Amino acid sequence: MLYCAAATAALASASPAFAQAPAAPLAPTGFRVEALVGYDRIGSEGDHDDGVLFGIGAGYDAAVSQNISLGIDAEASDSTTKEYGVSAGRDLYAGVRLNVAVSPRGNVYVKGGYTNARAEYGDVHMDLDGFRLGVGGQYMVSGKTYVGAEYRYSNYQYDTERHQVALTLGTRF
């Protein structure tokens, strides 16, 4: 009889564990906005030059599972890169991103999409269409603020390529 009472008490106390709500997503979700700065290397036909990348980005991520979210990205950046009088002008990007949580505060991601860069020579502007692929990570430092790092490769018309390493500081809403 004592064993039956103990078993009943054990089952009664264990049953709420089965009724718990699913855990909150670890993968990042919601709107985000960020500032970025980093290294920029652009080249064409064997010639290249280095400079400083700077800009702003924004996006939205939606949870697919507890550890995975899908998002959209948009970015506007510029660069100090200049070679033979040709300046790398503004660069616009729009794409998609897959985030994977690696801890409650950190995630890694891959991204890809369309990019349009402007080359400037005096008053002459030429737009270059292409694609961008990237990989990066973010770490939540406090509340909704995060820091991150990203490598990205862009390939444009006329055999023009760009390699960038960007550091980010952002917030989620």
N, C-alpha and C positions, 0 to 999 in steps of 0.2 A: 504494500500500500504506500509506503514511504517512497519507493522507487517510482510509482505512478505519479505521485504528487510532484516529485522533482522533475520528471520528464515533462509533465504538463507545464510547469513553471518555465522550464528551459525553452520549450516550443513557443510559449506565449511571449517571452521576451525576445525571441529571435525573429518572429514574424514581421515586426516593423522594418527590419533590414531589407526584406523582399519588396516592401512597398515604397522604398525611397525613390525620389525623383532622379532622373538621370543626371549625371555629373555635368557641370557647366563646361562649355567648350574651352579647350586649351588653345586651339588655333585662333589666330586673331580674327576678329569680326568687327564690322561697322565701318564708318567713314574714318579716313585718316588724311592728314596733311603733313608735309615734311619739307625741310630745307636740305639741300645737298651741296657738297663741295668735294672736289677730288682731282684726280689726275686724268688728263685727256691726251690721247695720242691719235692723231689722224694722219692718214697717208694715202697716196695714190701712185701707182706705177713705180714703186720702190722708194719714193721720196716720202718722208714723214717729218712731223714736228710735234713737240710736246707743249702742253699748256695746263692751265687750271680750269677745271669745270666748276660751274656754280649754277644753281637754279632752284626751282620749287616743284613739288610733285603732290598729287592727290589721288585718292582711290577709295574703293569700297570693297570689303571682303565679306562673304557670306559663308557660314558654316555648312559643310557637307556631312561631316561627322565630328566627333569630339576632337579629333586631332588633325583634321584637314579642312581648309577653307579655300574657296575660289574667289578671285577678285578681279577687278578692272583697275587699270593704271592710266594715269595721264601725267605728263611732265612737260615743262618748258625750261630749257636750260640755255646757257651761253658758254663761251670759252675764250680764253686769252690766246689760244693757239693761232699762230700766224706763220706762213711760209711763203717766201718770194713775193711778198706784198699781198697775198691772198689770206684773208682772215676767215676762220671758222666762225660763222655767225650763229644765230639762234638754232636750237634743235628742238623740235616738237615730237612727242612720242605718245602713242595710245596703244594699249595692249591688254593682255590677260595675265593672271598670276595664280600659281598654285602654291599655297602655304602648308607646311607640315610642322606641327608643334613638336619640339624636342624636349621641352620642359614646361612647367607652368608659366614661365616668364620669357621663354625663347622660342623662336621658330626659324626655319629655313624656307627658302622659296626659289622657284624657277619662274621665269617670265619670258614673254615673247610678244612681238607686235610690230606695228608700222611706225617708222620714223621718217621725218622730213627735216633735213639740215639745210642751212643756207650758207653758201660761200660768198664772200664779199671781196671785190677788188675795186677800191675807190667807190664810185657810184653804181657799179655794176653788181647785181645780185643774181645768183643762180641757185635754184632750189634743187636738192638731190633727194629722191625718194629711195627708201630702202626698208630693211627689217632689222630688228634688234632682238638679241637673245641675252638673257642675264640670269645670274644666280646670286643669292645673297642671304643675309640673316638679320634678324632683329632681336633686341633684348629690351624688355620693359624695365626701366630703371626706377620709376616711381609712378604710382597712380596710372595715368594713361600716357605717360611720356616714354618714348623709346629712342634707342640709338641703333644704328645699323651700319652694315657695310655691304657693298655690292660690286661685282664685276659684271661688265656688260660689253658685248661685241655688237657693233652695227656694221652693216654692209649696204653701201649706197650704189647708185648708178656710177658709171665711168670708172670702175675698179677702185672706188674709194672705200676705205675701211676705217673704223674707229674702235679703239680699245679704251675703256674707261674703268677707273676704280673710284667709287663714290662712297663717302661717309654721309650718313643721314642723321638728322635729329627731327623727331616728329611727335605728333600727338594723335590719339584716337578719340572719337566722339561717341 
